[in-house]
Amino acid sequence: MSVDSKTVAQMVAQGHATPAADSVATEVLALATGPRRRDLRDGSPRSPRPRALMAGTLAALAILTPVVGTSGLTDGAVAATGHDKPNALAAIDVASPEANTPESLRNDPAAASRAAERQAVEEAQKAAEAAAAEEARKAAEAAAAEEARRAAEAAAAEEARKAAEAANRVVSPIAGPISLTSSYGHRNDPLGRSSAYSFHLGQDIAAPRNTPIHAAAAGTVTHAGAGINGRSNNLIIIQHNINGQTFYTWYVHMYDDGVYVTPGQQVAAGDVIGGVGSNGNSTGPHLHFEVHDAADNTMNPLTWLQQHGAI
């Protein structure tokens, strides 16, 4: 392949030659732009060797220009744009783990191991703290549940105590200061029906007519109406269970409108069950009050009231 001097000059002008090729091209350009040697030589015959040497030099340039000039073209293009082309490998490098690793860890091979150990210690500490917090929460819940259980037991015990107290409570059948007249036991008949002593089965308590009569203790009304076993009208009988013992209390001399309860009715200690009257064998308004045991034997009402704290 042959390259004429005009082509070489164009390539040099466009910057396609490397520095090494530029020196050769400059020499060729100087040859091409200056006076041709044929114009300066005389007309004497010349040896064909210099011509052959020039042809070989140009041929060598033609061969070197594509090979060496390619690098020159690339460098020229970069120089013309003023910046490098984006490197695809650079994006890969940024996404790699090494790109996200701090320089201190890359420079110190043991730093990564120490960082991993610190992270493991921190995670273990956090797990231990979470476990301790959970244990504390469970302990608090258990303590609260135990406290609630004890409070419930205490409340139930208090209710049971109050219920037992109410069941065992005994009060006076006439509230307030009482006026005792004929007592329990032997006495002269107040109506003068006999000169002999008779046995009085209850305790008389004087009070104005319709004074409230109270149940002496909690229990069940077993009779409410006409008198029985020689008792005057009207009569109320209540069965009680006090501290495991059975008692009956009798209330006598009420008028018909002075009976406020019915058989089978449950009453509490202190409930109003009637009003004081003077019905039957009576010298004036009063309550005849009797106490019987489970075998229906009578006992001194005042002693019974005192034993149970009523008076």
Secondary structure, 3 states (H helix, E strand, C coil): CCCCHHHHHHHHHCCCCCHHHHHHHHHHHHHHHCCCHHHHCCCCCCCCHHHHHHHHHHHHHHHHHHHHHHHHHHHHHHHHHCCCCCCHHHHHHHHCHHHHCCHHHHHCHHHHHHHHHHHHHHHHHHHHHHHHHHHHHHHHHHHHHHHHHHHHHHHHHHHHHHHHHHHHCECCCCCCCCEECCCCEEEECCCCCCCCEEEECCEEEECCCCCEEECCECEEEEEEECCCCCCCCCEEEEEEEECCEEEEEEEECCCHHHECCCCCCEECCCCEEEECECCCCCCCCEEEEEEEECCCCEECHHHHHHHCCCC
